[in-house]
């Protein structure tokens, strides 16, 4: 089937002008660096920039002419295929310079924590790293790993993706959220059978069987990468390595933490695992159209409001309008000014924060957005369910372990709810963070209980890792209750109240709150996690099997 002529022209312009965009960006950078240099260097930089701009103008006119007069170009022109970049799990080429080990540099030996349940894999990794001068610690289970990591605070964690019980992906988030381990880089190891879609988006990965040189190079890169807490995260999605490099350098210099993806698939897996603050998305990618990526992001609750800026060499009002109508927040034509791009990023982030009243802790929609969503659901007169999620014994945990570790628990609850919603929810479902340890999930009556049960199961599986060894063994912590008296508090559990309505028995969101209060107070008195269902039109307060 022949490609649409207009689409062919756009792809032709993309292939023609994208490399020139890199040249222009590099020329602008050179000119800024040369501003205070000797006159000859500054003159040469100005000349390069002027000629690049002239060439861009000429090629843009050529591309525009091809649409009107050059239909033979559509039939004959073939986009030049660039060599594919190696995927993150592919075997890395041998470094051009020897990797300096601690023994060779005379520095303190970096401490590496290896986490793998396979004794043979433990011995192999321990031997490779010890021979290179590293101090090596080994753990074979999730509980052993978290306890050892807290005691020793390693410089790098090497984590097996296929770890049983609490798996590699879950352990990854536990390590990230623990304030004593925050900033410790994690190198994920994966066997061929353990490769899953989400595995391709981790910053540092090594394929099993382990190649020593690749492992050492990955650890060296992980150690050299600065921690970015507090910086807005920008994900650049572009198949041109030169474009990514230019944007990465320029935005990093302006205080952003930058991540990269070279394809649409890699971008979607990165975003699903850990959404950035904003996405810079090239319109034409080798595996997926940028418009399709926007559609997918807007179809998922956890990325519904994720800011997206489309970037393209195509300066076509029709294409711009199409992207904006799909849900993109902005559209910039290449080449563009880095100063303008960074200003637009900052403006979009400010606007989003105000518009959706995001929770600063979880980045989920806050109270204003929750109230807006509830009013819309009530006004629709269609059946829906509201799930109020509250953690049990959270205040005691916060008092004993501190608010930083408490924030980690909140983030974990947000993650398990988001993941349950992603797997079992629908495109119109909603998740918000009321504040503290309270969340609101809005879905259809038939999906509410399965979503909540999966989230509760996952939370109960992971939450023991947030306690120290003694508390896990006892099954409780000691703290003061709300009256100031010493008391024992069990490990955290979850209370969920689900209110379902036929859409006609509720006239105002306040009625939903009234229906929740009594059942919530009763459920809080029941040991362990509890799910209570309230059917507003039946006045029933029970859940099947619950």
Beta strands, then each sheet from edge to edge (+ up, - down):
strand 1: 111-115
strand 2: 135-139
strand 3: 156-160
strand 4: 185-190
strand 5: 205-207
strand 6: 233-237
strand 7: 257-261
strand 8: 278-282
strand 9: 307-312
strand 10: 330-333
strand 11: 384-392
strand 12: 430-435
strand 13: 438-443
strand 14: 476-480
strand 15: 486-490
strand 16: 493-501
strand 17: 530-535
sheet 1: 2+ 1+ 3+ 4+ 5+
sheet 2: 7+ 6+ 8+ 9+ 10+
sheet 3: 12+ 13- 11+ 16- 17-
sheet 4: 14+ 15-
end
